[in-house]
Amino acid sequence: MNYQEAIDVLFTKLPMFQRSGPAAYKANLDGTKAVCSMLGNPENDLKYIHIAGTNGKGTVAHMLSAILQSAGYKVGLFTSPHLVDFRERIRINGEMIEENDVIDFVGEFREMWGLPSFFELTFGMALRCFSRSKVDVVILETGMGGRLDSTNVIPTAEICVVTNVGFDHQQFLGSTIREIADEKAGILKYGIPVVLGKMRPEAQSVVLDHALRKSSEMHYGRFVPEGLSDDLSPCFKENAATAYETARVLKLQGWDIDETSIVDSINNYRTISGQIGRGEYLHASRGLGSLIIDCAHNIDGIEALMSSLQGKLHIVFGTVGDKDPSGVLDLIPKDSVMYWCSADIVRAMDVEKLAGFGASVGLSGKCYGSVGDAVEAARRATCDVESEQAVVCGSVFVVGEVV
């Protein structure tokens, strides 16, 4: 079995939310517990930083990985989804695991799986790799929610982090911010410190209530340290404040972190941790204008992205078919030129249908047969026009075809 064959097994033989949508969702932890048991319960051998939230949790996870790596620790990082290569989900000190790690895992356990989901098995693979590599700490980003997320099978954590709580996956997490926050706060552990990122007051009150019941000490990621670089990511400083406070609390717990190096680690977190597709900038070249790439796809993410941009926008936009994008599209400036497209996945929304949603909120543009065609058209239209900017957003699957 080669790497591509192993990936094909993972992607085609298991229920996968990114491909199948709600049909792949499991409202319990039974499958994850079964996978962990099959693997000899590696979750019990590791230390964790557990992160939940609607927006920013992946970036905070990568920032913390960069901080701890720079402090000399061996860091396991589990995030989702991937954009290009499956192995982006499982990193050790910023490096993706080896292809052979995936091949060996699939080959060894494919006859013993039962019926786990793609995420459950991927999480098990991560735990096994981290345990065998004897990492000092694992940074876990929840996939969705918190209380019933696969990552919540861990016995305890060094610290729990909750970033911004907004509207996303309401069909699973609840229709109000308080309901969604209640699910996110489900990762809190008894007596374990909690760091809160910037969030709505109604979300914060819910998390605080959970912390009180868990006897957890509260800390707030509000201080923006001096010396941060200018960054295209619209929530860079907000996420940096959360990561900085988390590192400060870890230091108070005895982790050997030099505070003077934290800001430099945050400024260079992409290079150190390997994150791509969030606030990424491609320079103009050969008749193509510059391009801003961001995975913003829900209301809070798009609102933050739009508020950070200036000039007339040429927006390459695609989304999945099981979401109503009207609320997100309504946040886009009406003078923007839209380049409607569909990612090459089964769940992608038909471009004509998407254009109809756009027209209903006053957006106009053209439909394209592929993400690549849409990106090239947007970049050509903005070449040598300083007041106009090409942007890609709306779906991690669209971004995955661009980076």
FENNORTA-V931338 format. One record per helix or strand of 2 or more residues. SS is the DSSP state (alpha for helix, beta for strand). FROM is the first residue (numbers start at 1). TO is the last residue. If there is no record, write none. Layout:
ss=SS from=FROM to=TO
ss=SS from=FROM to=TO
This chain:
ss=alpha from=3 to=13
ss=alpha from=17 to=24
ss=alpha from=30 to=38
ss=alpha from=42 to=45
ss=beta from=48 to=52
ss=alpha from=57 to=70
ss=beta from=75 to=78
ss=alpha from=86 to=89
ss=beta from=90 to=92
ss=beta from=95 to=96
ss=alpha from=99 to=109
ss=alpha from=118 to=132
ss=beta from=137 to=141
ss=alpha from=150 to=153
ss=beta from=159 to=162
ss=alpha from=170 to=173
ss=alpha from=177 to=187
ss=beta from=194 to=196
ss=alpha from=201 to=213
ss=beta from=218 to=220
ss=alpha from=236 to=252
ss=alpha from=259 to=267
ss=alpha from=269 to=273
ss=beta from=280 to=282
ss=beta from=291 to=293
ss=alpha from=299 to=308
ss=beta from=312 to=317
ss=alpha from=326 to=329
ss=beta from=337 to=340
ss=alpha from=351 to=360
ss=beta from=364 to=367
ss=alpha from=371 to=382
ss=beta from=388 to=393
ss=alpha from=396 to=400
